[in-house]
Structures are given as structure tokens and as C-alpha cells.
Amino acid sequence: MARKGKLELTWVNKDVRPRLEPRILVEDKGESWGDPHSGNMLIHGDNLLALKALEQDFAGEIKCIYIDPPFNTKQAFEHYDDGLEHSIWLTLMRDRLELLHSLLHDSGTLFIHIDDNELAYLTVLADDIFIRKNRVAICTFKQSSTSGPKAINPGMVTTSNFILVYAKDKSRWQPQKVFVPTKRDDRYNSYITNYSEDYAHWKFETLRSVFAAAQGIPVNRLRREFGDGLEERLESFVLENAERVIRLARVAPEDVNADARVFLEHSYQEPDKVFKASREGRDDYYFVNGQQLLFYSSKVKEIDGKLVTGQALSTIWDDLLSNNLHNEGGVNFPKGKKPEMLIKRVLELSTKPGDWVLDSFAGSGTTAAVAHKMRRNWITVEMGEQAHTHCLPRLKRVVEGNDPSGVTTAVQWQGGGGFRFYRLAETLLVKDPDFGTLDTNPRYTREMLYEAICKIENFRYEPRGLWHGHSSEKRFIHIALEMLNQPALDRLEKELRLDESLLIYYKKRASILNHSDRVELKRIPRDLQIKCDFEAAI
């Protein structure tokens, strides 16, 4: 359907938008672990309300967001229900994506893990929120092989999921260069036997003949001698001698710059001589008999501390199978756990140490575990009991250095740091059981009440003197839980400078109060109710 000249995805109750209450987060210090000054946050509670709770402090701060939301496959799994009605699922995702957009840094990246059941709808939805031009890629993640019971049925076997990748602002996006291991490129089948001599007189032999000579056996006995281990040995030899291993490639004159073209022409005229054309800031050209020498050293990359044949990361991720995960991280999470190596790749692509990472569908805590091991700051949110049964023990083991699984060895993690465990506070206003009217939640302490009102009014809760918080350097808030009378009001106003202003929330007040225009009065709970939709009022 088109509206105002714009193509639009519509669904039932799309326009229903509750005004979310920005809840406070209450730390459970008994469950927090490790460094008490850590900023890492494990939050137990509804993730929509948790994202709203984070908005004040983290808007525009998160460098990478990875979410693995329910795929909406109409199945029920052990730890969560994955069968929401389609329009409800769309609303769920829309509301969360809008908050995630607010939290993401201008140069940050969003990764959404999904299968083909809702891929098309999610893409249109995310295109609308993040703007289509900021969609970076749709990566195909091979999550399993074609073996097993599912391969028995006729038709095609589903082995892949997808990862939608968006930049907050593509013009400011700053991805890292990522390489992945690949098999040896056997087109590089020649070897420079006198590499240390003048390049003009280099001599070439076949790679296998040089390798065989190094092993002290004839070429025709290589397979008999090493059997299935031949390729592994040959690859090790190539990696150890990568600057000597080459392939020759035909090159057209128009494919090289003008300076190099001269040397290319010379190589035709003197076919037994090697010519070099220097290039500033790039590898030099080498030509022989009209062909370019390509060196295997350009394909060697250090990945996870090892020198391997590598290639640039593409949109096909078929090297990170999620089978055999079982107890990775020390927790079992059937049908839901993603491999730590997958999250490592996401973080390598989009972050550096010290950046903030967010996952609002924590599941078993994989994202937080990997972010911690990779020395990123992290926030993760889980509504279900697995916040206690899975995330908490898993992350404690990571801090203690007692989790040898996943990416631990690859990133050389030995433990350290910490995290703080938070619960999402109950709603601030609840119904009075006797009168049915809204009043402040009796479970709230005085400090919780101060903080909650500050948050709802978008003041930063930082008690100092008579002020409970501030929204700027010159606007403050005071919350009066006792009777607000004229002497109390006069005292508060006296503290203000001429260019400062004050918001006062009160529960009870004298009938007549005089104050200047610099003071604004609001009543608890009446004026709070118009700010957002409290759970008790819905």
C-alpha cells in the first residue's frame, strides 16, 4: 500500500504504539561478578522495556548490535516459544528495531540473524527504519550440512540462515578488514629456486619437484609416501616459502599503469629475463615473457595467531557450522545457540577493543561471552529464566577464566574483568487495591522513586545538595515526598541562580504556593501518568 508517495509494509494494529515507561535498572550485587567497577551489564527483563531503560545513557553509543530474535517458525522450543502471530511478530520487531536504531553509534553496525520464514518481511521493515541505502549486505550462514534425518525427505534440504547487516549511516561506516581461511590455491605451482639472487636472473621449477627434492624422494613417489597427508605437507611447505611460490598470469597492457607497460613490453623482447616495475604503496610488478609473477605471499594471512591461506570475507559464511556446539560455553541450549566463532566474526568486522556491543535477545549469552573474551564492553538482555540458568553461570566462567571452549584459544583469553547483574524494575505506578487509582509502587525505595521520576522526565539522576538530578547545567529537579509548603519552596528557589530553573515533583502541597517563572510544579502521580503508559494503566 502506498501512503504519501511511499511504499509501505502494513499489518494489523501497526499504528498502535504504547508510550513506553523508561524503567530503572536495579543491580543485584549478589549476582554481579568480578570487577565491581565494570560497566558490562547482564539485564534480566523484557527487552523492549530494557532497551527503553538504556536509551538515556546509551543513545548513539553502541558500536555493534547483534540480535538473534525468534524466527517465528511456529514451533515451541524448550526455552522459548517461536510461534507468534505474524502481525504481532512484526510489531515486536518494529518497536525493538526503532530503539536499537536510537542506541546505535553513527558509525555502528546492526546484525540481525534470521531464517527465510520472515526474511523478506524483516528486510522491508529494517529498510524502512534504517533506510534502505544503509543496508550493507545479506549474508548467508551455513548452519548445518545435508546429512541427517532431514536429508531423507524429498525436495531441498534447508542448511542456511541469513544475517541482515545494516550501517547506522553508511557514509560513516567503518568496517574492519576481515580474512577467512581457505584451501591452498593450487594455481600457484611454480617455485623460484634462486630467490636470493638478482631478480632479473630468477629461475623457475615446478612446486612439486622442489617439494619432492626437499623431502629427498622422487616426484612420482609423493602420493605413495604421504598418502592423504600430502596436501597438508604441501600446504605447510608453501606457507613456509610463500615469497618463493608463484604463478604466472597473462596480463594485458591496459591492465597496468603506463610506467609498468614499458617493462611488460621489454619482457616480450627478452623472454628469459625478469623485469620489475616499482609501485609506491603497493607490491611491485614482476614480468617474464609477457606474464606477471603473482606471489603466494599475498595470500598468506595471520588468522587466530596462525599463518594460513586467507581470502577476504564474503557474504557466504559456510565455514562456521553450528553443529556439534552442545556444551560450548558450558551450557546446553538446543535449537538456539549460535557458535562463538560466528560472533567473533561479527565483532571483528564491526568493532575494536573497548567498543560497546549489545545483544537484546541474549539466549544462552553467546554474544556477551565472546565480547568479553575479545575485550569489548557489552550489554545483554534476557527475559527468560535462562538469564539465571545459562547466561549468569556462563559469564561467570568467562570472567574466572574457566571456559576453555569457543573462541578462548583463538583470542588468547585467560580471564578477568567482570559484569553487573541488573533486574528491570517493576512499573513505577500501580493501582491502589482499595480505590483502584494509580499511586507509586510501594516496593520502590525512596532512592528508586527519585531515580525513576528523573528518568521519566529525562533528567540525569545525580543527587547533589537539594537537587536530585539535572537535564542541563542550568535545569534541575527536586522531588518532594513530604508536604511542599511555602518555606520549603522558598528555600529551594533561593538555591537557584538567576539563569537556572527548577522542576519540582511533589506528593502533597499547601493550598497556595507562590513561586517565580523559573520554578515548575508537577504532582505525583497525576503528572507522571501523562508522560507514558504505565503497565497498571493499560
Protein Blocks (a to p, Z undefined) as FASTA:
>chain_A
ZZehiacdddehklpccddddddddddfklggcjfkbcbdcdeddfklmmmmmmmmmgok
afbdcddddehlopacfkbccbbcfklmmmmmmmmmmmmmmmpcfkbccdddddfklmmm
mmmmmmmmnopklpmbdcdddfbdfedjklmpgcjddfbdcdddddfblmlgccdddddd
ddddfklmcdcfklmmcfklcccddfklmmmmmnopafklmmmmnmmmlmmmmmmmmmmm
mmmpccdddddfklpcfklmmmmmmmmmmmmbccddddehiacdddeehiacddfklmpc
ceehiacddddddfbdcklcfehklmgohiacehkaccfklmmmmmmmmmcehiacddfb
lonommmmmmmmnopacddddfblmlmmmmmmmmmmmmnopafghjlmmnopabeajddd
ddddddfbdcdfklopacddfkbcfklmmmmmmmmnopacddehjbfbdfbfkbccdddf
bdcdfklmmmmmmmpcfkbccddddfbdcfbdcddfkbccdddfklmmmmpccfklZZ
